[in-house]
Amino acid sequence: MEIQSYIFFDGRCEQAIQFYTDKIGAEVQLKLHYKDAPPDANRQVDPKFDNMVMHASVKIGSSVLMMSDNCMSDTVTHDGFKLSLTANDAAHGEKLFNALAEGGKVDMPWQATFWSQGFGMLTDKFGIGWMVTLPHTN
């Protein structure tokens, strides 16, 4: 069994995919737009969504993050969770943190803590919360 995060965006999924690809090395495994789906008389989608992302899977490190533009609701919120990204070393962690923070909001600056060699929290420019961490090694 496996748990994977699935994030919905408010029409900015394509931008988010490009941002995560450029900033943290995400690799697109699959990306489908609403216009790619076969017609379904029982589930018609407004044509304004044609070029929006219906489903995407992006690989970040060894994990897969799934994402989509939300066509089922007028509002998308990203409250109540953060994605946690584990760095390889302190320099890598700080680089990931700064890249994700670009255009966003730093909630806790990148720093050493009593539980981690490096840790920081931020909300990226798409409203997604992240924790970047470098665990202590014994």
N, C-alpha and C positions, 0 to 999 in steps of 0.2 A: 504494500500500500504506500501511497505517496500523496503529499499535499502540495499543490501548486497554486500560486497566486494568480488571479485573473482580475485585471484592472480595467475599468471602463473610463473612457475619456469623453469629454464634451466636444466632439468634433476635432480634437487635436491629437488623435492617436498617431497619425502619420508623422507629425512633428515630434512627438515623444519618441517614436521608434528611431528617427534620425538622430535626435539628441542623445539617446542612450547608446546608439551605435558609435557616434562621434566621441562621446565623453568617457564611456566606460567599456567600450569594446563589445557591445552586444552584437550578436550575429542573428540575422533574420533567418529563421528556419521555414516559416510559412507566413504568407500575408495574402488575404483574400479581401476584396472589396465587395460591398453589397451588390454591385452590378454583376459580379461574377457568379452569383447564385442563380440556379435555374428558376424560372417563374413558378410561383405557387399561388394559386387562386385563393387558398385559405389563409395565406400569410403575406399580404401585399405590403411592401415597404415603400414609403414615400420616395419618389425619384430624387429628392434633394439629398438622400443618403448614398446615391449611386457611387460616388467616389470616396466615400468614407470607409474606414476599415471595419469589416464585418468580424474578422478574426485574424489575429497574428500570434505567432509563437516566436519569441526571441530567446536565444541562449545567452546567459550572462554567467561566465565561469562554467560551473558544472550544473547550473540550475536553468530551468525554463520558466520564463515569465510569459503569461498569456495576456493579451490585451485586445481591446475593441473600442470603437466609437459606439456610444449608447444610442440606439434608435427607439428604445422602448419607454423612455422617460425624458422629461424636459430638464431634469436636474441630475447632476452627478456629484456626489460628495465622496471625499476620501478620508473621512473621520474614523477614528477608532483603531487604526493600524499603522504600522510602519514596516517597510521592507528592510531587512538587515543584510548588509553586505560585509563579508569578512575579507580583509586585505591579507596580502602575502607578507608584507613587512611595513614598517612605519612610514617610509617614503611613499610606498604604494597606497597606503591608507589615506594619507594626507592628499595625494594626487586625486584619488577617487572622490574624496570628500569635497575638495575644491571644485572639481569638475561638475559634480551633481548640484552644488550650491550656486553655480553660475546662473544668475537671473532669478534665484529663489530666495529663501530666507533661512539663515542659520539659527537653529533653535538651541544648540549647545556647540560651541566651537570645538574643533579637533584638538584633543589634548590627551595626555596620559592621565589615567585614573587609577584608583586602588584596585580595580578589577580588570583593567586593560592597559596594554602598552600604548594604545591610541584609541580614542573613541570620540565620535561627534554625531550630532543629530541635526537634520535639516529638512526643510520642505522644498522640493524642487519647484521649478517654474510652472509645472503642471499640477501642483497641489499634492504630489505624492510625498509622503513622509519616508525618510530614510534614516537608518542608523548605520554608520560605518564603524567597524571595529577591528581591532587587532588583538586577539586574545593573548593573555600571559602564557608563556610556555615555561614549564618547570623542568 
